[in-house]
Amino acid sequence: MIKHTASVATLALVLFASFTGKTPAGEFSTKLDSLPALTDEIATPVKADWLVAPAERKTGVYRSGPNEITMTNGLVSRRFRLLPNAATVGFDNLMTGTAIIRGVKPEAILELDGAKYAVGGLVGQVQYAYLRPEWIDGLRADPAAFRSTGFEVGPTKQRFAWKRKPYSANLPWPPPGASLRLRFQPPPGKLAGLSVSACYEMYDGIPLVSKRLTIRNDGVKPVRLNTFVNEILAAVEAETTGPVTRGWEYPNLHVESDYAFNGATPPEADVATHWLVDPQYTSQRWTTPAMMESRPPLGPDAIIPPGDTFETFRTFELIYDSTERERKGLALRRMYRTLAPWVTENPIYMNVLPADPVTVRRVIDQCAAVGFEMVGLSFASGFDIENEDPAYVRQVKQLADYAHAKRIELGGYSLLASRSVGPEHDVIDPKTGKPGGAVYDSMPCLGSRWGMDYLRKVHTFIERAGLDLFEHDGSYPGDLCASTRHPGHRGLADSQWTQWQKIIELYRWCRGRGVYLNVPDWYFLNGSNKVFLGYREENWSLPRDQQVLLGRQNIFDGTWQKTPSMGWSFLPLTSYKGGGPDSVIEPLCKHLDAYDAHLAQNFGSGIQCCYRGSRLYDTDATRAVVKRRVDFYKKYRAILDSDIIHVRRPDARDVDCMLHVNPWLKPRGLAMVYNPLDRPVKKSLTLPLYYTGLSETARIRREEGEAVSYPLDRKYNVEVPLEMAPHSVTWFVVE
């Protein structure tokens, strides 16, 4: 047997042979001895605040009892009993010293060939309001459940390849941590040759756990996976009173899967997290949603042939240590940087139209002159990624080569959803049996011949033209399709899963190739870089002064759950959605005050904006304004791409402020302050500096002036004097 050190990074693979119910406990216990013991020191929670201090402890998997193992990183721990079956018997928030679960459930539930099976788990718990440690020894295995056959421990592995950009943050991939695989076999006499693994990962320095299942068919006939439950938590409820009309308060943890679509925020796109009443929690008077199941809403209805392995989506569980909105937002943003570090890529780009070679080359030249980094051939520009004419592909490749020679990246737009391509290829509404009824009324089925051909065309065009950007509007939004004639799926039950698989294959391919992905749906965990920030397109037809403040409100509101680099804003430079003369920015030199205001707040917040038009500047004065804002962003890029503390929301009644913070950078913070008023302002400005990591003193300078030392009060705030002219912007650098 291989010997192991206490560091999971050096743990070799630990394999435990299959055992039956007759296997002596001592044999299993002997193999557990190869794991390091869970000492009091390791079991002690990390004391430092993980949001402002480096990780004190690596993730490890430890022997915590005669037939128990514990996975912990000092912030959160998950404890597993291995006999008489494998089950989670402890899941604890070490930061607050509280239990996350109140009872033992199966590790998963599978419906195979029409029959439901529990995977692992222990039965016999009488009271589900809490779980006493002394009860665990009395729990027993369910003879009808899949039974444990052993486990493996190892390092984390990347989910797919990531080709980094020069402007990526220096973050590790895969995220460092540890993995644990629990192995199971069917009950005797059932599903011969089938095996299941429950795969967990825990990550260093963040209270975050992931879970997925793999199902291997080494039998002689296909097995049909009707559906699955990836994770079941009998969670400690957040409240016990009710019922109430406003809805329940859910347990204080964030659950999200990479099976997500049709939304620009996690709650909008989440289709897999289900909070339910726990039928075993009989002492609870109310119908409290205190049991979480992570499962697809339909299907996957997948056929697993002999010799094949099926892998479920991944469920991610982020454990909060506070109910305060900003802190929860910071934790969530850290989660995305950990699980999808490509979200830190934040190129400065313009959307050009029309897409004729003369206009595109001129825009490329202008971008190079002022420091922009990417050009997108916009919607309604004439760019057609589905055009396979070799002459057209060559024309676009020549433009890409021209851009690359000037160190500019080039890509383009394609619309998928909200279009009809014909009744034989559109999704079929299961209610009517006819095309329509999709999220956006009409939608081509990605399992139809047209859909499969569309994905091939996109893939081929990007490769042959050498594109660096793919703007995919109306990505697959989760539409169902009841057709039984499409070659890419059999019917309704497998239509959502198979279409999701097809779209993420394209996005993961793009991520491995280094193709930047603007996708207005929540595909971050499958490779996309950016989603729309959150705005109404009709707002861009309003008067210019209204657009500026509305744009800044969108930035403030759109960065609670997203880092600045995760959301794009929008600024049509020409008339848009029927806007009148007072709404347009063109000619740029005539409306330079409004143009500069947009540039200042976009670059000052780290938000990259789709500047849509045929040019970035029209005079030397306009060019100077654009370049000045770009130069400012590039000088402070690292801190401006960092998290935002929401100091004061724009409301046109006083100055408003957003503070960028990063305790691992120099400078530690940068506060952007805006005066929307028609009068000058003279006041004291409070800056909350806790998340800069500073504790006693901060050196703060206004713009490029001299730094002044300020003591932090016991709430980690400082007061700085502020004087601002009407309709102006300034910034403070915190060191």
Beta strands, then each sheet from edge to edge (+ up, - down):
strand 1: 60-65
strand 2: 68-72
strand 3: 76-81
strand 4: 87-93
strand 5: 98-99
strand 6: 101-103
strand 7: 108-112
strand 8: 115-119
strand 9: 147-155
strand 10: 177-185
strand 11: 194-203
strand 12: 208-217
strand 13: 223-229
strand 14: 231-235
strand 15: 253-257
strand 16: 273-277
strand 17: 289-294
strand 18: 302-304
strand 19: 309-311
strand 20: 315-319
strand 21: 349-352
strand 22: 374-377
strand 23: 409-415
strand 24: 469-473
strand 25: 516-518
strand 26: 531-532
strand 27: 567-572
strand 28: 608-613
strand 29: 643-648
strand 30: 656-661
strand 31: 669-675
strand 32: 681-688
strand 33: 697-702
strand 34: 708-711
strand 35: 717-724
strand 36: 728-734
sheet 1: 1+ 2- 3+ 4- 5+
sheet 2: 6+ 14- 17+ 16-
sheet 3: 8+ 7- 13+ 18-
sheet 4: 9+ 10- 11+ 12- 19+
sheet 5: 9+ 10- 11+ 12- 20+ 15-
sheet 6: 25+ 24+ 23+ 22+ 21+ 28+ 27+ 26+
sheet 7: 29+ 30- 31+ 36- 33+ 34-
sheet 8: 32+ 35-
end
